[in-house]
Amino acid sequence: MKTLICTATSLELSGIFPSISSSKIKTAGSGFEKEGISFLVTGIGVLSAYASLVQFHLNTPVDRILQIGIAGAYTGARDEVKVLGTPVIIEKEVVADLGTEDSDSFLSLNDLDLGDLDYYESRNLNIFDDLFGDSLKPLPVVTGATVNTATGKEATGILRAEKYGVEVESMEGAGALKFGKDFGIPVLQIRSISNIATTRDRESWDIIGAIKSLRNLCGVVL
């Protein structure tokens, strides 16, 4: 089975898989193979994630995709999700900032009667059991928000969490899950919590710890 592992940045890829050489990391934007597994750095943002996966798959067809990276947790998330360094499985994802501002509120395309609100779902996740065994079973399963502008204000985080019923946010998740839906390819998205998505405070973040927890979890793959 042809497996593709993708991250948004080379920092995430090198941190999660330290055995990958720096020379390989430099080519990760176009993809490379190591020990029978393909690796790809998609770039940041939902559009980059989707386009990079389409381009890669058209040149090198894959059977399944593992997307891994970091995420922010909203203040209203479950307590176990808000622990920095906690890996979570994203069961489904919604684009949370596609719409228009209306004074102090936000209107989605659905609110504006311009289209349905799509939640892109992970399917057939048992197809990844050969990689992880039972190690994923204890992980919290969450619904995520994909955003083009990361939360930097408390009010924004509260609005997104309440409006969409989400617990975490990233900038690429929906792109990968929509790709999986469009091409009929299972996508497993695993993210580790690096920060709380509220008033921006970089000193409270733990990106290194989040990447380390992903390395501990995903190191069995390579």
N, C-alpha and C positions, 0 to 999 in steps of 0.2 A: 504494500500500500504506500503510495507516494504521499509523504507528509511535508507540509510547509509550516515552519515556525516563523512568525513575524512579530516585530516590535516597531514602535514608532521612531525610536532613536537608537543610534549606535551605543550610547551610554547604557541603555537598558540591555541591549544584546550582549555587550561585553561584560557587563556586571552579572548577568544571569548565567552566562556560559563563558567563564574565564579561560577555558581551554581553547577557545577560538582565537586565532592569532590576529594581531593588529593588521596584517596585510589582508586577511580575509574580511575584517571589519570594513576596510576601505572600499571593498567591492560590494558591500551588503545592500547598497541602494539598487543594484541590478540583480542581486541574488547570487548565492553560491551554495554548494553542496558539501556536506561533511558527514561522513559515516552513514550515507544513505538518506540523510535528512536535508531538505532545502531550507535555507534561511534567507530572510528578506527584511530590510529596514524600509518601512513604507514612507517615512516622513510624518510630520505632525499635521493633524487635522483630518476631518472626515473625508474630504475630497481626495487628499493624498492617499489615504488608506485604501479607499475604493479603487482609485485609478491604478495604483501600484499593484494591487492584487489582480485586477483584470489583465494588465499588461503582462505580469509574470505568468499567470495561468494560461494565457493564449500562446506563450512561447514554451512553457514547461508545465503541462497539465498536472494538477495535483488532485488527490482524492479526499484530503482533509486538511484543515488549517487550525493551528494552535496560535492564538493571538495572546500575547502576554505583555504586561506593562504595569504602570502605576495608576492610581486613581485617588480622587478626593472623596471623602465621606461627608454627607450632609449631617447637620447637627441633629436632625430628627431620625437618623438611622438607628437601628438596634445597637445596643451597647457593644455587642461583640464585633460589630462591623466597624465601629469607630476607634478601635484599638489600632494605633499606627503599626504597620508591619503585618497586618492581617491579610492573608490572601483570600479572595472571594471569587466565586464563579458568577459571571454575568449571564443570567438566564435569558433576559431580553433587554432591548435597548431602544430608546426613543431620542430623536433629535429635539432637544428641549429649547432651543433658541431660534427656531425657524418660525417667523411670524412678525408681529409688530408691537411696539410699545404703545400703550394707551394711558396717558397720564402715569399713575403709579401702578398700573397693572400691565400684564402681558397677554396678548391674544395670539393663540396658535392659529395655524391654517384652518384647523377644525372650527375654532371659535369664529373665524371670519367666513366660514362656509366656502373655503377655497380648496378643500380636500380633506381626506380622512387622516386621522392621527395614526401613524404607523409605529407599531412596536415590533422590531425585528428580533426574532427568537432563535436561540440555539436549539438544534434538533439532533437526534441520534447521538447523544454524547457518549453512549456506551461504546462507540466505535474507538474511543481513546483509552479504553481499559487496558490495552496491552502496554501503553506507555506509563500509566500511573497506578494500575492495580486499584487498591482500595484507598489510596492516599488522598483522593479528592472528596471522599464521602463526608469527612468532618467539616468541610469548608462551608461557610454561609453562602447561600444562593440568593442573589439580589437582582433587582431591576435597576438598570443604569440609565443615566442621561448622557448623551453626547452633545457637547457644546463647542462652538467656535470661540467663544470668549469664556475663559474659566472664571468661576465665581470669585469675586473679590470683596463682596459686601454681604453682611449678614442677611439683609432683606432679600437679596437675589437668591441665596442658597435656600432660604425658607420657601420662597415663591416656587422655585423649581421643584423642590422635594414634594410640596403639597399639591401642586398642580398636576404633576405627572406620576406621583406615587413611586418615586425613585429614592434610592439610598446612597448612590455614588455617582460621580461624574468623571468622564474622560473626554478626550477630543477625537477619538478614532473609532470607538466601539461599534457604532451604528454602521459605519462604512464597511467594516469587515462582516458584520452579520447580514447586511443587505446584499453584499457580494455572495455570501453563502446561499441566501434565498434565491437570488437571480440565477446562479449557476448550479444550484442543487448540490452544494458541497457542505458537509458538516463543518461548523466552526465552533471551537471551544475557546471562550474568552476567559482568561484568568488574570486578575489584577490584584495588586497589593496596595493597601492604603498608605499613602505617603503624607497625607495632610487632612485637616478638616476643612471642608469647602464653606468658608464663612469669611469674615473680615480678614483680608490678606495679611499674613504674618509669617514671613519666610523663616524666622527663627524657630517657629514651632513645628516646621516640617521635618520629616525624616525620610528623605528620598533614598539615602544609602541603606537604611534599615529595611525599607520596603523592597528594594532590589535584592538585598541579602535573603529575605524570606522567600522570594521567588527563586533564587539560586538554590536554596535548600529544598524547595519543592520540586523544581523542574530539572535539577541536576541529574536525575535518573534517566532523563531522555537522551543525554549525550555523555 
